[in-house]
Amino acid sequence: MSNDFTIERPLPHNLEAERAILGAILLGGSDTDEATSNLQSTDFFLSHHRVIFRHMCILRERRKPTNDPVLLYDSLTEMNELDAAGGIAYVSQLAAGLPRVTNVAHYVEIVEVKTRLRERAHMAQKIQEMALSANGNSFEVLREIEMLSAHFKEEVGQKRILNFRSGAEIAMATDEPIEWIVPGFVVKGGITELGAKVKAGKTTLIMKLVRAVADGLDFFGEQTLKTPTVYLTEQPIVSFRQALERAGLLGRADFYLLQHSDTQGMSWPGVVAEAVRECKRVGAMLLVIDTLPQFAGLKGDSENNSGDALAAMEPILQAAAAGIGIILVRHERKSGGDIGDSGRGSSAFAGAVDIVLSLRRPEGNGKKTLRVLHALSRFSETPAELLVELTESGYISLGEPKEAALREAEDSILAVAPRSEAEAVDIRELVESSEVPRATAQRAVKKLEEKGALSRVGKGTKGKPFLYFLTGNRFCPTSDIEGQKESGNETDPKPMS
């Protein structure tokens, strides 16, 4: 549809404001540059005004004064557009009435509003024509209409009265219970960001999580909420199919996939709107976006810009308001960093979500299947750190990393500790034999003593250090040696006390 509006068209416009802008430029010149810098000739309704403003912009680009009528006439004449501008008489009268140069910003605002209204009128007419002409291509038409109408959703809002409530009113109101999809980590109506370095296992973690919620199984030792999942992936189907197969999701009717390649030509708000619509259609309470920057079209420095980051998060926040639990995946910087600041790009991403997770390998040379999940959360149920292990049955929680390391140290020390008092050794030998760091070994030995699994002799002084051995095998005249008494000729076993 043509944008060449004429005075006869019954579309929104304000000719007085348009004339006031042109007249103010003729009077003020460079003083009006800032206020009119975002205007385009197509913003003017009358064709005469569009021609005149375009030539004023030409003068500005050539670094010539825009408030000189002679230069304006010359430019119009040179391009044979003086008549198209309404002629000398019309151009000469633009400054009649002396429009206020100081008010030019207000005139611009009026013209911009009218321009947007005309654009929306054209858009609405185009949508109507598309809907009426749809035949066998209804699905494609609906997708194109969604793309065209995305701008309406961004700009149109309903007038409402804001409801301010006192603390007493909030206390009296019925509490809305938190509905966890994965307790502590994914909440219905909330946003979780998962960050990790490339090939650190974040996709595997999420796929195992999705598999757990598909059947309402335990995940990290907690009961999940059973729900289908809508999954947006940047991966090609060849590699993603393998991930599905490993997670046991291949062939499932409660898993719905959208590839990034299928969203080409659609706006990011439009993609999110389609994903939310699909969630509602299939009853999915979980939406995964892997990765957010790829789908939101954040390239180059735009990922580092807080304004672009917040714009990318806006449709996500609206989706969460619809009661959907959302997991966003981002890559971490190579340098890592503190949780919340380690993701690539602006920290505005982390600031807009409810739970920030970072999946990392534990320090030291631990098993390859171990990972540490670090978290920042608005919810007290989310642990700050959790050591997890990937097993054949999925990820299991090993508890807090320090406690898990302590339990492992205890097992290592028990495996090498002597079985008799006669063979008791000091802490140095236990450290060397178990290959447990000394500080951890000291804590582990203390715990084992408290549990009664390890016994100690000696005074802990120079020359007489504490010596340790396994409890239950202490040799003494009345002690048992594997069911037999140490002394005497008795062969009957004596029960241990």
Helices and strands as residue ranges (DSSP letters): H 15-28, G 29-32, H 33-36, G 41-43, H 47-61, H 69-78, H 87-92, G 101-103, H 104-133, H 138-155, H 167-172, E 180-182, E 186-187, E 191-196, H 202-215, E 218-219, E 222-223, E 229-233, H 237-247, E 255-259, G 260-263, H 268-282, E 286-290, H 292-296, G 300-304, H 306-321, E 325-331, H 348-351, E 355-360, E 370-377, E 385-391, E 394-399, H 401-416, G 421-423, H 427-434, H 438-451, E 454-457, E 467-470, E 480-481, E 484-485
